[in-house]
Amino acid sequence: MSPTRRRGDALTTAIFQAVLSELAGSSFEELTFDKIASEAGTGKAALYRRWSTPVELVLAALSDPATGFGDPPAPPGTGALRDDLIALLEHFVQALNEPRGRALLPLIAHRHRHPELFEQVHRLVVRPHQEVLLSVLRQAVERGEAAPGSLTPRIVSVGPRLILFQAWEGGLVDSGEIASIVDEVLIPLTRP
């Protein structure tokens, strides 16, 4: 008896998981339709029917709600800036420890090699998540917990960048490290 052939959503999910797995284990330069098809257990023709380039496929996998980043998380709405920041950074750390996050790391690290791809990743993945952080800061400004001048893309990027650096430097980022980043850097940086 031959194995059941996947179609539709099941095949797409397998392909996206293969893309993220391959990308996480190597680099964008090494990503080929041959490797992805083999990892997904399908033929290259199934990929070429849907995506004409590895760039299109990577962007589709990273923006997919099931395997990638899809819609960004809703603002935690705890009513306290510190708690909201910790919740969002914990969500970010969790994502970095999953295939989608591990696939994102080489794209960020080697953005200078593929600036057009990185710009699209930034637009589809990074910017929407920054908007959530800006939303949290806006709410904190309205409550008097944060300075209006802290509503900038640079300040919003500080926490995630520190998390990324910590992940590259030491691997896993624990909840104590997240709390330290919030307490020692973000709260003082945004204080009114």
Beta strands, then each sheet from edge to edge (+ up, - down):
end
